[in-house]
Amino acid sequence: MNRKLALLAAFVSKISRQHIQLAFVMISLTLLVLGAGAPTDNGEVGH
């Protein structure tokens, strides 16, 4: 159990503020692309 906690603490200490900011940027860009969506192309003219 102590070994697992030590491994978890080592992993968390490697996560920097820049990594968290990069993750938020990537998530927000992904949500922006999904929210914008792509227009459907169903062959109808004028709709």
PAVEX-756877 format. One record per residue (C-alpha): residue number from 1; residue in three letters; x, y, z. Coordinates in steps of 0.001 Angstrom, whole numbers, padded with zeros to 6 digits. Example, Ala and Ser with C-alpha at 12.3 -4.5 7.8 and 13.67 -1.06 7.14 Angstrom:
BEGIN
+--------+-------+---------+---------+---------+
! nudren ! margu !       x !       y !       z !
+--------+-------+---------+---------+---------+
!      1 !   ALA !  012300 ! -004500 !  007800 !
!      2 !   SER !  013670 ! -001060 !  007140 !
+--------+-------+---------+---------+---------+
***
This chain:
BEGIN
+--------+-------+---------+---------+---------+
! nudren ! margu !       x !       y !       z !
+--------+-------+---------+---------+---------+
!      1 !   MET !  000000 !  000000 !  000000 !
!      2 !   ASN !  002811 !  002405 !  000845 !
!      3 !   ARG !  004488 !  001613 ! -002465 !
!      4 !   LYS !  001317 !  002483 ! -004381 !
!      5 !   LEU !  001000 !  005767 ! -002515 !
!      6 !   ALA !  004649 !  006563 ! -003240 !
!      7 !   LEU !  004146 !  005833 ! -006946 !
!      8 !   LEU !  001029 !  008002 ! -007011 !
!      9 !   ALA !  002849 !  010861 ! -005280 !
!     10 !   ALA !  005727 !  010611 ! -007765 !
!     11 !   PHE !  003310 !  010685 ! -010695 !
!     12 !   VAL !  001401 !  013689 ! -009354 !
!     13 !   SER !  004624 !  015601 ! -008695 !
!     14 !   LYS !  005569 !  015226 ! -012382 !
!     15 !   ILE !  002380 !  016975 ! -013512 !
!     16 !   SER !  003167 !  020628 ! -013979 !
!     17 !   ARG !  000951 !  023659 ! -014411 !
!     18 !   GLN !  001795 !  023732 ! -018121 !
!     19 !   HIS !  000507 !  020189 ! -018598 !
!     20 !   ILE ! -002797 !  021099 ! -016978 !
!     21 !   GLN ! -003126 !  024229 ! -019118 !
!     22 !   LEU ! -002340 !  022226 ! -022258 !
!     23 !   ALA ! -005001 !  019665 ! -021340 !
!     24 !   PHE ! -007603 !  022412 ! -020863 !
!     25 !   VAL ! -006698 !  023984 ! -024214 !
!     26 !   MET ! -006974 !  020651 ! -026010 !
!     27 !   ILE ! -010318 !  019862 ! -024364 !
!     28 !   SER ! -011727 !  023300 ! -025170 !
!     29 !   LEU ! -010605 !  023089 ! -028809 !
!     30 !   THR ! -012164 !  019648 ! -029129 !
!     31 !   LEU ! -015446 !  020881 ! -027675 !
!     32 !   LEU ! -015365 !  023905 ! -029985 !
!     33 !   VAL ! -014955 !  021697 ! -033041 !
!     34 !   LEU ! -017696 !  019326 ! -031887 !
!     35 !   GLY ! -020008 !  022207 ! -031032 !
!     36 !   ALA ! -019513 !  023917 ! -034382 !
!     37 !   GLY ! -020290 !  020718 ! -036225 !
!     38 !   ALA ! -020096 !  020213 ! -039940 !
!     39 !   PRO ! -022881 !  021131 ! -042318 !
!     40 !   THR ! -024756 !  018165 ! -043664 !
!     41 !   ASP ! -024554 !  017501 ! -047366 !
!     42 !   ASN ! -027788 !  015810 ! -048329 !
!     43 !   GLY ! -027981 !  017106 ! -051885 !
!     44 !   GLU ! -030784 !  019626 ! -051414 !
!     45 !   VAL ! -030297 !  023037 ! -052999 !
!     46 !   GLY ! -031536 !  026156 ! -051280 !
!     47 !   HIS ! -032031 !  024746 ! -047798 !
+--------+-------+---------+---------+---------+
***
